[in-house]
Amino acid sequence: MFALDGRIALVTGAASGIGAEVARTLTERGAVVAGADRRADFPVDCASGHRVDVTDEDSVRTCVQEVTEQHGRIDVLVNSAGVALLGPAAELAGDDWRTTLDVNLTGSFLMCRQVGRGMLRTGGGRIINLASQAAGVALDGHVAYCASKAGILGMTRTLALEWGRSGITVNAVSPTVVLTELGRAAWDNPAGEAHRQEIPVGRFAEPREVSAAVAYLASAEAAMVNGAELRVDGGFTAR
């Protein structure tokens, strides 16, 4: 089950963190993975690497064209590129707000729109957007991040509604804190310990647990899952 043999997957944010783990997992399941990122040092799991600024329409268009020309089509899109610029709402710089929304929300939309156009022509595909537990609950100091990830859910549901009859499913994965290299550095402190105690399972998520959820949603077995949010948060938002 959950095999992805021969499927062409485009993963943004693939140079590090969750995106790199997603690239590894999809490759292990048989997919041909094209990685896209602003950085150029892609993991060996990527069959090809492509530079992209997801906030720039021309850059997104060029990236998708390159992947399509090299691999023939795109069957799976995973939007993992993102930023987290945090601070109290009263003190958050306007540029930090705009950058967060531009990368996390607008960037995901631009990728969805460009790849979705191709999927509409070819007759189907899978789109998985990385949201967050911050999409459904308030987190102190996360006003821009929460807003951007809540927007991801609204976008996901709308695309699922519009494109479902064309064989395209669009879903979101919402993790808690994920123990990537950056995640460990950011949460290895008293605030992180306090937050960990709020999670019913008593720990943060491993990158592999998030990429497994992505792999499921990319598979044929998830064909009836559309417009859904799959929470990988240890029960934090169940309270």
C-alpha positions as CSV (number, residue, x, y, z in Angstrom):
1,M,0.0,0.0,0.0
2,F,0.9,3.7,-0.5
3,A,3.3,3.0,-3.3
4,L,4.2,6.0,-5.5
5,D,6.1,4.1,-8.2
6,G,6.8,6.3,-11.2
7,R,4.9,9.3,-9.8
8,I,6.6,12.7,-10.5
9,A,6.6,14.8,-7.3
10,L,7.6,18.5,-6.9
11,V,8.5,19.4,-3.4
12,T,9.2,23.0,-2.4
13,G,11.5,23.8,0.6
14,A,13.3,20.6,-0.3
15,A,16.8,21.7,0.6
16,S,16.2,21.3,4.4
17,G,13.9,20.5,7.2
18,I,10.5,18.9,6.5
19,G,10.9,19.4,2.8
20,A,14.1,17.3,2.7
21,E,12.4,14.6,4.7
22,V,9.4,14.6,2.4
23,A,11.8,14.2,-0.6
24,R,13.4,11.2,1.1
25,T,10.2,9.5,2.0
26,L,8.5,10.0,-1.4
27,T,11.7,8.7,-3.1
28,E,11.6,5.6,-0.9
29,R,8.0,5.0,-1.9
30,G,9.1,5.0,-5.6
31,A,8.4,8.6,-6.7
32,V,10.7,10.7,-8.8
33,V,11.2,13.8,-6.8
34,A,12.1,17.2,-8.2
35,G,13.2,19.5,-5.3
36,A,12.6,23.3,-5.4
37,D,14.1,25.8,-3.0
38,R,15.9,29.2,-2.9
39,R,19.0,27.3,-1.9
40,A,20.9,25.1,-4.3
41,D,22.1,22.3,-2.0
42,F,19.4,19.7,-2.5
43,P,19.5,16.2,-0.8
44,V,20.6,13.3,-2.9
45,D,17.1,11.9,-2.8
46,C,16.0,14.5,-5.3
47,A,16.2,13.4,-9.0
48,S,16.6,17.0,-10.0
49,G,17.0,20.4,-8.1
50,H,15.4,23.7,-9.2
51,R,15.9,27.2,-7.8
52,V,12.7,29.0,-7.0
53,D,11.4,32.0,-5.2
54,V,7.8,31.0,-4.4
55,T,6.8,34.7,-3.9
56,D,7.7,35.5,-7.5
57,E,5.3,34.5,-10.2
58,D,7.9,34.4,-12.9
59,S,10.2,32.2,-10.8
60,V,7.4,29.9,-10.0
61,R,6.4,29.6,-13.7
62,T,10.0,28.9,-14.7
63,C,10.4,26.3,-12.0
64,V,7.3,24.4,-13.0
65,Q,8.2,24.6,-16.7
66,E,11.7,23.2,-16.0
67,V,10.3,20.3,-14.0
68,T,7.6,19.5,-16.6
69,E,10.1,19.6,-19.4
70,Q,12.6,17.4,-17.6
71,H,10.2,14.8,-16.2
72,G,7.2,15.1,-18.5
73,R,4.5,16.0,-16.0
74,I,3.9,16.7,-12.3
75,D,1.7,14.2,-10.4
76,V,2.2,15.4,-6.9
77,L,2.9,18.9,-5.5
78,V,4.0,19.3,-1.9
79,N,4.2,22.9,-0.6
80,S,6.7,22.8,2.2
81,A,8.5,26.1,1.8
82,G,7.8,28.5,4.7
83,V,9.1,31.0,7.2
84,A,8.3,31.8,10.8
85,L,9.0,35.4,11.7
86,L,7.7,35.7,15.3
87,G,7.0,38.5,17.7
88,P,4.2,40.2,19.8
89,A,1.5,41.6,17.5
90,A,2.0,45.1,18.8
91,E,5.7,45.0,17.9
92,L,5.8,42.9,14.8
93,A,7.4,44.8,11.9
94,G,5.2,45.3,8.8
95,D,7.9,43.7,6.7
96,D,7.8,40.6,8.8
97,W,4.1,40.3,8.4
98,R,4.3,40.7,4.7
99,T,7.1,38.3,4.2
100,T,5.3,35.6,6.3
101,L,2.2,36.0,4.2
102,D,4.1,36.2,1.0
103,V,6.1,33.0,1.5
104,N,3.7,30.8,3.4
105,L,0.4,31.7,1.8
106,T,0.9,33.5,-1.5
107,G,3.8,31.3,-2.3
108,S,1.8,28.2,-1.8
109,F,-1.1,29.6,-3.9
110,L,1.2,30.5,-6.8
111,M,2.7,27.0,-6.8
112,C,-0.8,25.4,-6.6
113,R,-2.1,27.6,-9.4
114,Q,0.8,26.9,-11.7
115,V,1.0,23.2,-11.1
116,G,-2.8,22.9,-10.9
117,R,-3.2,24.2,-14.4
118,G,-1.0,21.4,-15.7
119,M,-2.9,18.8,-13.6
120,L,-6.2,20.1,-15.0
121,R,-4.9,19.4,-18.5
122,T,-3.5,16.0,-17.7
123,G,-6.6,14.9,-15.7
124,G,-5.5,14.6,-12.1
125,G,-3.0,14.8,-9.3
126,R,-2.3,15.3,-5.7
127,I,-1.6,18.6,-3.9
128,I,-0.5,18.6,-0.2
129,N,0.0,21.9,1.6
130,L,2.0,22.1,4.8
131,A,-0.1,24.0,7.3
132,S,0.4,23.9,11.1
133,Q,-1.3,23.5,14.4
134,A,-1.1,27.3,14.3
135,A,-3.8,27.2,11.6
136,G,-6.5,26.2,14.2
137,V,-5.4,27.7,17.5
138,A,-3.8,30.9,18.8
139,L,-0.1,30.8,19.7
140,D,1.5,33.7,21.6
141,G,3.8,35.7,19.4
142,H,2.7,33.9,16.2
143,V,0.2,36.4,14.7
144,A,1.6,36.4,11.2
145,Y,2.4,32.7,11.2
146,C,-1.1,31.8,12.5
147,A,-2.7,34.0,9.9
148,S,-0.7,32.5,7.1
149,K,-1.4,28.9,8.1
150,A,-5.1,29.6,8.7
151,G,-5.1,30.9,5.1
152,I,-3.6,27.7,3.9
153,L,-6.6,25.8,5.2
154,G,-9.1,28.1,3.5
155,M,-7.2,27.9,0.2
156,T,-6.9,24.1,0.5
157,R,-10.6,23.6,0.9
158,T,-11.5,25.9,-2.0
159,L,-9.1,24.3,-4.4
160,A,-10.4,20.9,-3.3
161,L,-13.9,22.0,-4.1
162,E,-13.0,23.6,-7.5
163,W,-10.7,20.8,-8.7
164,G,-12.0,17.6,-7.2
165,R,-14.1,16.7,-10.3
166,S,-11.0,17.0,-12.4
167,G,-9.3,14.2,-10.4
168,I,-7.2,16.6,-8.3
169,T,-7.2,16.2,-4.5
170,V,-6.0,19.0,-2.3
171,N,-5.2,18.4,1.3
172,A,-3.2,19.9,4.2
173,V,-1.0,18.5,6.9
174,S,-0.8,20.4,10.2
175,P,2.1,19.4,12.4
176,T,3.0,20.5,15.9
177,V,6.6,21.6,16.5
178,V,8.8,19.3,14.3
179,L,12.2,18.3,15.5
180,T,14.2,19.4,12.4
181,E,17.5,21.0,13.0
182,L,15.9,24.5,13.2
183,G,13.0,23.1,15.3
184,R,15.4,21.7,17.9
185,A,17.3,25.0,18.1
186,A,14.2,27.1,18.4
187,W,12.4,24.9,21.1
188,D,15.3,23.6,23.2
189,N,14.5,26.0,26.0
190,P,12.1,26.5,28.9
191,A,9.3,27.7,26.6
192,G,9.8,24.6,24.5
193,E,9.5,22.3,27.6
194,A,6.4,24.1,28.7
195,H,4.8,23.7,25.2
196,R,5.8,20.0,25.1
197,Q,3.9,19.4,28.4
198,E,0.8,20.8,26.7
199,I,0.8,18.0,24.1
200,P,-1.1,14.9,25.2
201,V,1.5,12.5,23.9
202,G,4.2,14.5,25.7
203,R,6.6,15.1,22.9
204,F,7.1,17.0,19.6
205,A,6.9,15.4,16.1
206,E,9.8,13.8,14.2
207,P,10.2,14.9,10.6
208,R,9.5,11.3,9.5
209,E,6.1,11.4,11.1
210,V,5.1,14.4,9.0
211,S,6.5,13.0,5.7
212,A,4.6,9.8,6.3
213,A,1.4,11.7,6.4
214,V,2.3,13.5,3.2
215,A,3.1,10.2,1.5
216,Y,-0.3,8.8,2.4
217,L,-2.1,11.8,1.0
218,A,0.0,11.5,-2.2
219,S,-1.0,7.8,-2.7
220,A,-3.8,6.2,-4.6
221,E,-5.2,4.9,-1.3
222,A,-6.1,8.5,-0.4
223,A,-8.1,9.2,-3.5
224,M,-11.3,9.8,-1.5
225,V,-9.5,12.3,0.9
226,N,-10.1,15.8,-0.4
227,G,-10.2,19.2,1.3
228,A,-9.0,17.6,4.6
229,E,-6.6,18.7,7.3
230,L,-4.5,15.8,8.7
231,R,-3.2,16.9,12.1
232,V,0.1,15.5,13.2
233,D,0.1,17.3,16.6
234,G,-0.1,14.6,19.3
235,G,-3.5,15.8,20.2
236,F,-2.6,19.4,21.0
237,T,-5.5,20.8,19.2
238,A,-7.9,18.2,20.5
239,R,-8.1,19.9,23.9
